[in-house]
Each structure stands twice: as C-alpha cells, then as structure tokens.
Amino acid sequence: MAIAEKKVYFASDLHLGAPTLEASKIREKRFVRWLDSIKHDASALYLVGDLFDFWFEYKTVVPRGYLRFFGKLIELKDMGVEILVFTGNHDVWMFDYFQEELDIPVYYQPITRNIGGKTFFIGHGDGLGPDDKGYKFLKKVFTNRVCQWLFARLHPNFAIGLANYFSRKSRGQEKPEDIFLGEDKEWLVLYSKRKLIQNPDIDYFIFGHRHLPLDIRLSDKSRYVNLGDWIKYNSYAQFDGQNLQLSYFEST
C-alpha cells in the first residue's frame, strides 16, 4: 500500500432489515459508528455480502430505509476510501443502484486481488464447496434473467413484503450458525484447500456467509478467514499491509 499507516477493512453479513425494523436500526447505527471509527485510517473497505436481509432493485424503486448506512458510505467515498460490495445469498438481486448512485462497484463472484503484496481471494462464499446442491439450484433460479423479470412484474409492496416474510421464516428454521463443524466438514474450508492446490500463491481466503468468525491456517503461508457477522459478533478483519487479523467492535 502506498501509505503505510492505511489499512484495508473487510466486513460482511449485516442483514439490515432483519428481524425487525427496531433491531435493524440498532445494528445499522452500530455499523455506522464502526465506519466512522475507521474512516481516517482506511484505504479500502470490502463489504462481502448479505448487507441486507433482502434487497431487490426495480428499475425505478429500491427498498426504503438504510439512509444512515448509505450516507456514511458516501462520506467515506468522498474521503477517498475505495469501497467494494459483493452480493450474498440474501442480496443477490443488486443491479446498478450502488454503481450509479454511490459510485460503488458490485461483484457477483469471488475475485482475486493483490493487496500490499499479498494475494487475497474474496467472496461471500454462498454456493461454494461440496454439496449444498439445493441452494446451488436456487441460486441459478435467483440469477436467471427471466425469473428476475417475472418477479419485477409484481408490485413492490407485495413482492418485498412476501420476500421478507419468507426470509424471516427460513431464518427461524435454520440450524444454529455459531457451531464450528471441524475443518473436515466446513464447506468453505474444504473449498479453500482445493482452491489452494490450484493456486498455491493465495495468502488469504476472505469469506462471509458462515456467520462465525474463523481464522484457520491452511498452509505455511495461507489462511482461511471468515468474517463472522454483525448480528451477534460485530466482527471484521483488518489488514495493515503486513498482518491480517480478526477484530470486534463494541464487544460486550
């Protein structure tokens, strides 16, 4: 990095909008406080998916709310902080709003980046690794242009309300996410190990999706880091040009 004291930050899984408006506002304000705390020493910010519990952009309509979050992102952009957004499984229907209104690029697949001389492989993580065939099929449906066009024919009040209902219902049926399954059963760890065979030069695998802060050494030089979430952990990663570490904001 050009300026030694500048840092690169990574965060994911805010799930703004869930489970209630009141709880979401508390989480949004906390995340904005964190953004405010890093704005002076950040050179880049990677938001690695599931920023919203549900997001769908109509041609002339976007979900209401999140103004504190958007305003702080614009402030950081105006200060010269590079911001990159990745879609997750809950906000896969991001189109051009972030790019056109906020001048923030959106990535739909993992990317490889050189940061401070280190190679980072960065993505939300949904649909990667072995198994999970049911979700992989659903993701193909969600990203299908025809399905997106058909959903856009629904009135926003009905469509967004329906999507939020099913999102919250499925969340209530999910198994606890804060249990480490072991390296031999964690899909993203297995995926990273296979990817590392193909590209042994990768220093860091950065993922969200798992909702559990994890830092696992894969080889003498490579690590798998899961960013956790802002529902329970308020966790993020920071890279100072030499070291990458998981950290926690306003941890109780």
C-alpha positions, 0 to 999 in steps of 0.5 A: 500500500502506498501509505503505510499507516492505511489499512484495508477493512473487510466486513460482511453479513449485516442483514439490515432489515432483519428481524425487525425494523427496531433491531435493524436500526440498532445494528445499522447505527452500530455499523455506522459508528464502526465506519466512522471509527475507521474512516481516517485510517482506511484505504479500502473497505470490502463489504462481502455480502448479505448487507441486507436481509433482502434487497431487490432493485426495480428499475425505478424503486429500491427498498426504503430505509438504510439512509444512515448506512448509505450516507456514511458510505458516501462520506467515506467515498468522498474521503477517498476510501475505495469501497467494494460490495459483493452480493450474498445469498440474501442480496443477490438481486443488486443491479446498478443502484450502488454503481450509479448512485454511490459510485460503488462497484458490485461483484457477483463472484469471488475475485482475486486481488493483490493487496500490499503484496499479498494475494487475497481471494474474496467472496461471500462464499454462498454456493461454494464447496461440496454439496449444498446442491439445493441452494446451488439450484436456487441460486441459478433460479435467483440469477436467471434473467427471466425469473428476475423479470417475472418477479419485477412484474409484481408490485413492490409492496407485495413482492418485498413484503412476501420476500421478507416474510419468507426470509424471516421464516427460513431464518427461524428454521435454520440450524444454529450458525455459531457451531464450528463443524471441524475443518473436515466438514466446513464447506468453505474450508474444504473449498479453500484447500482445493482452491489452494492446490490450484493456486498455491500463491493465495495468502488469504481466503476472505469469506462471509456467509458462515456467520462465525468468525474463523481464522484457520491456517491452511498452509505455511503461508495461507489462511482461511478467514471468515468474517463472522457477522454483525448480528451477534459478533460485530466482527471484521478483519483488518489488514495493515499491509503486513498482518491480517487479523480478526477484530470486534467492535463494541464487544460486550 
